[in-house]
Amino acid sequence: MQSKSLFKLAFVALTVGLLAAMALLPAAAQGPDDGDVSIQMVDFGGFTWNPAATLVARGDGTVKTKLVITGAQQISGFTLAIGYNASVVKPDTINPGDLLPGTRGVDYFMTVNTGGGALECGGDSSFTVNVAYFDPAKTVNGTGALVSILWRSDPDAAVGDVGTICLDGINSLVVDNGGLPSTTPVPNTLGTITIDPANLFKIQIGLEGGKNSGLNVVAVPSLIFTDVTINGIYPCDGGGVNAQGFCAFNNGTVGPPYTVKVSRIGYLDASISFTNPSNASSVWLLAGDLNKDNKVNILDIQLVASLLGSPAGPSTLSQAADYSGPGFAPDGVINIIDLVLVAKNFGLNGPTNGAPPSGGSFPF
């Protein structure tokens, strides 16, 4: 196992090399104010896996996870050491996260070193991701994904096997534009990927506003749930969307093309079609259709406005109008956030194509 000091030396060497390369660039390429940029202190709130626990199909299935940083401040570079259980899953592709400003190879340098051994945080194999910005004035700030990883299940893994994925704090580092590390240590951050029965495809269903699409709500007069059909007949495995918001389809007797239709009261219907199962990833439902006529119009605005300030009670309408809340759960009250979501989609009709709304991304 490499020590933290070795990682610091490696990162410093990388930074020195980049600075040397920048010295050869024309002055215009470096920017007129490069020499005036002061050192900015780096910090962050924490790290999480999104999702923290997920499933992947047995027999060469794939699933995507993102490593998310919260409250990033003035980050000019980082080394992330990530461990995993190679007998369960392996990284297939590793891409920059959507929080990184600019373009890879133009604004920042990114390398991925695979083939590492076990790390303290867990797993029996590892890889490292190194990122450094060319322009010291450009930094990573806010909350979002630093890297996006597509994992592939090991062909020999059995259903129910659980693989650890982990960010190793000892061998990871974030630095400011002067190469100084954060005073906040990078924490060990754990996630899991469990082997699921083989399936043709798996789609994550997202609900605009933040509710978990796997949430079933007892309401009067009817139960609120996410309804999914494949080719007009077949439901998700297990009959519905699971607790992680996924719909998996295992029926090998049905050939392509596949058409997936999704509906839930309070949202416009969505429909997607595809031939190659690997093209399936996510379906978003847009908020606002409270009377289920597949339109967001003045009737929906009036309905949610009439409920403003009210708790989400036992009625189907009040439960459906509670779109927003922390941690993928409704907050129990119909407020201005819910009204704004409906108003934002005013004039839209369904079924939509399932594309994410502005600011939404997969996985979620």
Beta strands, then each sheet from edge to edge (+ up, - down):
strand 1: 46-50
strand 2: 53-57
strand 3: 62-75
strand 4: 77-84
strand 5: 89-96
strand 6: 108-116
strand 7: 125-133
strand 8: 140-153
strand 9: 162-167
strand 10: 173-175
strand 11: 189-196
strand 12: 201-207
strand 13: 227-230
strand 14: 246-249
strand 15: 258-263
strand 16: 270-274
strand 17: 282-285
sheet 1: 1+ 3- 8+ 5-
sheet 2: 2+ 11+ 9- 4+ 7- 6+
sheet 3: 2+ 11+ 9- 4+ 10-
sheet 4: 14+ 12- 17-
sheet 5: 13+ 15- 16+
end
